[in-house]
Amino acid sequence: MTSGNSDNKNKKEKLVKALDASISSAFTKKYKEIITKFDESEYNSVDKQNKALENDLNELVEYAKELDPKFLPYASITAIVYRAKNTTDLPNYSQQIKLCMKDVIKDYEGDNLNGVECVIKLIEHFDLATNQMSDLYSRQDKEIKEVESNLSSQNDTLKKNKGDLEEIVKQLNGVETIKGTIYTEFITILGIFSAFIFGIFGGFQSINTTLNIFEKNRLIGKPLMMSATIMIALMIILYMFIGWLGQIVGRPLRRTCYKCKENGNQECVHIFRHLIIRHIGFSVGIFAMMIVFTIGLVLALTHH
């Protein structure tokens, strides 16, 4: 009975010590110091590393004598692992601590192995916290990449939608521009055709009047000359009207040929080529009226 009471008393003392932060704080502080030295590369040389690390581990064992391996401050240990500067090197730290800890255990001369057990338990939890952090970072990295991929896809979609929207706005602006000029162009075209019709009728009326005048005198030369002159004037007026109409609708008669485009000219400089090749009907008509005018001139001079 006395032995049972003594065991319970010892357990209670251990439980009370487990809740005493002052006892565990020195242990965790020394542990943090060791990790900091690893981060700052203070264990560089192999000989010095083993000696310095062995001394630090011996101190850690001394601090852990009053602790129970079952009640180590795991929260503080995990926090130190997560706050390390070089988290990718933590497995190397653990490997070096294990190798050096073997020498510490071999050279340990005390009877109380409680501190050694606590340090071994610490190393075990150190590896566990490192693996958990690695898995957590891996999942976070995967999730971050998925989010970045989604953001990139959404960014591409937004750019495409922005381009489509700009194109629609451009088309709407074009419609507004066309709507604003369509009435003016319609009135202009109507005026051109009205002037053309009046010019044609006036020209034919002039030809008819001229023919009636010269018919009484039975002279053919002068009527031919007058008729040819009037027809040439009407054809030139017609050509000018069509040219103005082409300028209004954006299809000018005088467009740049390929050779002028290659030379960088905005307007074609080959005027006669346009008249003879591109506007063959107009050129033939003018040439025919000039022949008629010449015939009339010859006849007029012959009868004079």
C-alpha positions, 0 to 999 in steps of 0.5 A: 500500500505504501509502495502504491502511494509512493508511486502515485505521489511520484506520478503527481510530481511528474504531472505537476512538473509537466505543467511547470513552464519554467522547467521546459522553457530552458529545454526549449530555449536550448533546443532553439539555440541549436537550430539557430546555430545550424541556420547560421552555419556555426557548425561548419568544420566537421571536427568543430561541428561534432565537438560543439554540437556534442557540448550543446546536446550534453547541455540539452540532456541536463536541461531535460533531466526534470522533464517527462518524455511523455510530456515534452512541450511539443507545441514549442518544439513544432513552432521552432521547426516551422520558424527555422530559416532554412526549412529545406535543410531540417532533415540534414540537421536531424541526421547530424543531431542523431549521429552526434547523439550516439556519441553523447549516449556512449560517453554519458556517465550519469545514472539518470537517463531521463534526459537522454530519453527526452532528447531522443523523443525530441528528435523523433518529434523533430522529424515528425514536425519536419515531415508534417511541414513538408507535406503541408508546404507541398499541398500549399504549393500544389494549391497555389499552382492551381490558383495561379493556373486558374488566375492565368486562365481567367486573365486570358479570358478577360483579355479576350473579352476585353478585345471583343468588347473593344471591337464591339465599341469600335464597330458601334463608333463606326455605325455612329459615324456612318449614321452621321454622314449618311444623310449628307452623302445621300443629299450630295449624291442626289445633287450630283445625279440631278446635276448630271441629268440636267446636264445630259438633257441640256446637252442633248437640247443644245445638240438638237438646237444646233442641228436645227440651225445648221439644217436650214443651211444644209451644212454638216461640218459645223454641226458635227464640230458643235455636237462633238464639242458638246459630247466631249464636254458632257463626257468630261462632266460625267467623268467628274461627277462619277469621280466625286461620287467615288470620293464620297463612297470611298471608292475613288476612280484614281487609285494607286497602282501596284508600282506606285504602292511599291514606291510608297506613293499615296496617289498614282502618278500614272495619269495617262495609264489610268485614262487609257487602261482603267477607264478605256470607255471614257478614253474611247468616247473622247477619242471618237468625239475628237475624230467626229470633230476633225471630220466636221472641221474638214467638211467645214473647211471644204465647204467654206 
